[in-house]
């Protein structure tokens, strides 16, 4: 038997792997941080025998409540990720699986590899409708890349979309892939109309270092990028610094920051109601966006989400609230589940990479609903 995580976004530590019915593992912490929850590893073992895998340190992970009603994902080909029986007893996470091949991968959610990230950038650029912009380098000397979709022109709205500030929230980049697929489709009426009225500035991966390292929430320095937006630095958070500088240079008329939530089994948004400059126009735009997305897809809902910030009490170190205050614009944090969408459950796949992509496509309908009012 062999268990390894020595690959892109891999994360696991082996405590014991002597018997198929008592494999004991632990999740490694993010570098220079106490955050941990993301796991991704390969099991090579006897096929057609029941395996019991216990992850022993989940009770003290970043979001222990996220393990309740959670099912891990597995794949034989690293393309199709399906849910496997998983239990949480308050101390350990136990995964049960009957492998049909010698090698099987397990992960917290369907991984989005750095290779796929680079393919996404290249394929978008090759469409002829998109410019690939290099913003600078990360701490591990990886590229910080932005895609500009559409032709900038006077009067066009500037719509920014960022994803994966928290690298373990891989559903965010799957969302971006789906959104780009539709936005770059010359035969799609929604996309064509949007690109007549707006230019999209898309950062598919805000945290490439943390993604490759197998982190849940931080960059190479152990910094939570979504708490850096007031005072980022090239020394600690170059990813935010570089994107923020480009925003200040170009301007922002609408912003979506795409995330995943460990606890809540729903798709939802968190707005800017707590920023000091929040006004009736911002409120009307938020309502219009949510209503349009509710109409576009049953995957979205507004009943469950985060508690609203009190007036003037928003945390302005967070991307969506800093942008809302700085540019006085529609600005949302967009959350998807690690578990399933409880309103539309799928026993085999749960919330998935494919569903994340489709939600990205549907979100363009809601952007179209508000673009003229931005």
N, C-alpha and C positions, 0 to 999 in steps of 0.2 A: 504494500500500500504506500502511496506517495501523495502528499498534499503540498502544493506549492502556490505561491502568490507572486513569484518573481517575474511579473509582467506588468504592462501598462495598467494602472489603476488597481493593481493587486493589493490586498490587505488581509493578512491573517497571521496568527502565530500558532504553531502546533504545540500543544501540551502533551497529548497522548494520541497515538494512532497505531495501536497494536491489534485492535480488534474492530471488526466492522460494526459491532453493536455498541461500541463505547468510544467513539472518536471525540476527543476534547480539544477545543480550540479557544482562542481569544482574539479579539479585535485589537489592532495596534492603534495607539493614539496618533492624532495629527502631530507632525513635527513641531516641537516647541509649544505644545498646546495640550490641554486636557480634554479637548473635544475628540470623541470617537463614536462612530455608529456604522459607517460604511464598511462593508466587507466584500471581498471578491477573491475567489480562490478556485483552484482546480483539484479535483479528487481523481486519482488514478488507482483503480482497485478492481476487485472481482465484480464482473457483471452478473446480473440476475441473482443477487443476494441482497436482502434488506440491510440498509445501513442506517445507523443512528448517529447523528452529528450534534454535539452539544457545544454551543458557544457560551462560555462560562462567565464572562465578565459584562454581560449586557445590563445587569441591574444598576450599574454605575455609569452607563453610557450617557451621551449628551441628552437624549430624550427617551428615558426608559418607558414612558407611557406609550411610545410609538410601537413597542413590541406587542402590545395587546391586539389581538385579532389580525396580526401581521402574518403573511405567508412569504417565505423566501422565494426567489426565482432561480431557475436552473436552465441549463442549455447544453446540448451535445455539440452543436455546430456554431455557437456564438452568434447566431442569427435569430433563432426563435427562442424566446425566453418564456418559460411557463412556470406557474406557481406549484410549489411542492408542500406537502403537509408539514406544518410548523406549529409548535406549541411554546407558550411562555408561561412559566410558573411563578414569576416574580423574582426568580434568581437566574435561571438559565434559559436560553433559547434552544429548543430541540428541533432539529430538522430530520424528518424521516424520508428516505428515498430508496427506491428499488431500481438501481441503474440498469439500463438496457444496453449499455456499452461500457467499455473499460474506463473511458475518460468523460467526466462531466464537470461543468463549471457551475458554481453557485455565486450569487451576488445579492446585494441588498435591493437593487433595482437593475433593470437592463442597462449594462454599461454603455457609455458612449466614448469610444476610444479616441486617442489623440490622432491616430491615422485617419479615422473617419472624419474628425474635425478638419484635418488638412484637406481631405477629399472634398468636404463640403465647401470650403473656401475656393478651391480650384474649380469645382464644377459650377459654382455660382458665377465666378469670374468668366468662365468659358461661355456663359449664356449670352454674352454680348450686351446684357442689360444692367450690368453690375460692375463696379470698380472695387478692387481689393486694395485697402489702404493699410499700410504698416504704421502703427502708432508708436512703436518702440519695443523695448524688451522687458521681460519679467526678471525676477531675481535669479531664476535658473537659466536665464538667457534664452527663453522661448519668445516667440513673436506674440505681440499683442496686435490682433488683426481686427479690422472693421470692414464690413461690406457696405458700400453705398449703392442703393438700388434706386434707379431713376435718374433723370437729368435735372440737376439743380437749376432753378430759374427764379426770377423775382416773383414773389407772390405765392410760391409753393410752400406748403407746410413742411416742417421738419419733424419727422417722427422717429424717435429713438427707441430701440429695443435691445436690451442687454439680457444675458442669461448666464446662469451657472457661476454667480459670485461665490456660492457655496458649491464646491466641486462635486460632492457626493450626490447632489440633486440633479442627476443625469437626465431626468425627464425634461428639464429645462432646455437642453440642447436638442433633444428629440423634437420638442415643440418648435424650436427655431427651424429645424430642418423641414418640418411640415409647412411652416409659414413661408419659407423661402421657395419651396416647391410650387406653391400656389402663386406667390408674388411674381415669380419668374416665368409663369406660364402665359405666353402671348395670346392664348386662346381663351383665357379666363376673364370674363367681363369685370368682375370685382377688382382684379389686379390691374387691368388696363385703366379703369376709371381712377383708381387710387393713384397710379403713377402719373396721371395727368394733373393731379392736384397736390401731390406730396412727394417728398424724397424720404426714403427710409435709411436710417443709419443703424446698422445691426452689428452688435458684438456678440457672436454666437457663444463664446467662452471667455468670461471675465477672469477665469482662474485656471489657466492651463497647467501651471506648476502643481497646484493641489490636485488637479484631475489625474495627472500622471502618477503622482506620489500615492494615490489612494487615500486622500484626505476626505473627511466629511465636510468640513466647514471653513478651512483656513488655507492661506497661501504658503509658500515655502518658508516664510518667517514665522508661521503660526499665527498670522493676523487674520481676523474676521473682516473681510473686505467690506461687508455691508454695515460696518460701524466706523468707516473711515472717510465718509463723504464730506465732512466739514473741513478736515485738516489732513488730507492724504500726503504722503511723502514718497519720493523715489527710493528712499532707504527701506521703508517698511511696506508700502502699498503702492508700488508703481502702476499696478493694473488700474486702480481707481484714479490715481493722479493723471495718467495719460488720457483716459476716457473723459474725465472731468474737464481737462484743459481743452479738449476738442469740442466738448459741449459749449464751453464758454466762448470759444472762437466762432462757432457756427450758429448757436442758438438752439432752442428746443421748444416745440409747440405741443408735443405729446410724448409721454414716456411710459413704457412698460418694462418692468424688471421681473424676469421670469424665474420662479423658484419651485421647490417642492417642500411639502410640510410632512413631518414624520408622524404627527399625531392624528390629524383630522382626515377622515376618509371622504373628502369632497374637493371639488375645484371651486376656488373663490378668489376674490380680490380684496386687497386692503388699500384704502384710499388716503387722502391727505387732509381729512377733516380737522386734524389737530395742528396744522401749520398756522403761524400767526396771520398770514395773508389770505387764508381761506375765505372764499366769497361765494356769492350766489351763482356766478358763472361756472366756477369749478364744480359746485354741487350739481348743477344742471347737466354738465358734461359727464360727470360720474354716473348720474342716473341714466342718461341716454345710452352710455356705453354698456352698462349692465343690462338694461332692458333689451338692447339689440342682441347681446350675446345669449341672453335667455331665450330669445326667439330663434336664434341660429342653431342652438344645440341643447339637448337635454343633459349634456355632460356638465353644464354650468349651473350654479345655484347661488342664491344670496342669503339663505336662511342661516347657514353656519359659516363661521369665520372668526377672525380676531375681534376682541373688544375694541370699540371705537375709542380713539384718543379724545381726551377732553380738549376744548378749544385752547389753542396756544400751547398745548403740552406734547406735541409730536416730538419724537426723537429725530433731530435733524442730522444725525450722523448716518442715517439710513438713506439709501439711494433715492427711493421714490419720494420721501418727504423733503430731502435737500433739493431735489430737482423742482418739486412743486413750489417750494418757497423761493428758490432762485429765479425761476422762469415764469412763475404765476400761471402754470399750465396744468392740463389734465395729466395726472401721474399716478400710476398704480403699481403696487406689488402684486404679482399674479402667482397664486399658489396651486400646485397640483399634489395629489396624494402619493405616498409610497405604497399604500395598501391597495384599496380599491375605491371606486366611486360607489358609496353606499346607496346612492339613488338609482344606480344602473349597474349592478354587480355582474361580474364575469368570473365564474368559478375557476375556469382554466387559466386565465391570464391576469385577472385583477386589473388595476390600472396599469397600463403598459406603454412601451415605446410607441407602438402603432397608434394607440388612442391619444397619446401626447401629440404626435404629429398631426392627427386629424383636428385636435383642438387648436393647434397653431393655425391650421388652414381656416377654421371657422372664425377665429378671432379677427381675421381681416374683414369679415362682414360687420363686426362691431366697430372697427376702425372706420370703415366706410360710412357708418351711421353718424359719426361725429365729426368727420374731417372738415366739413364745410363750416362748422361752428368753432373750430380751434382758433 
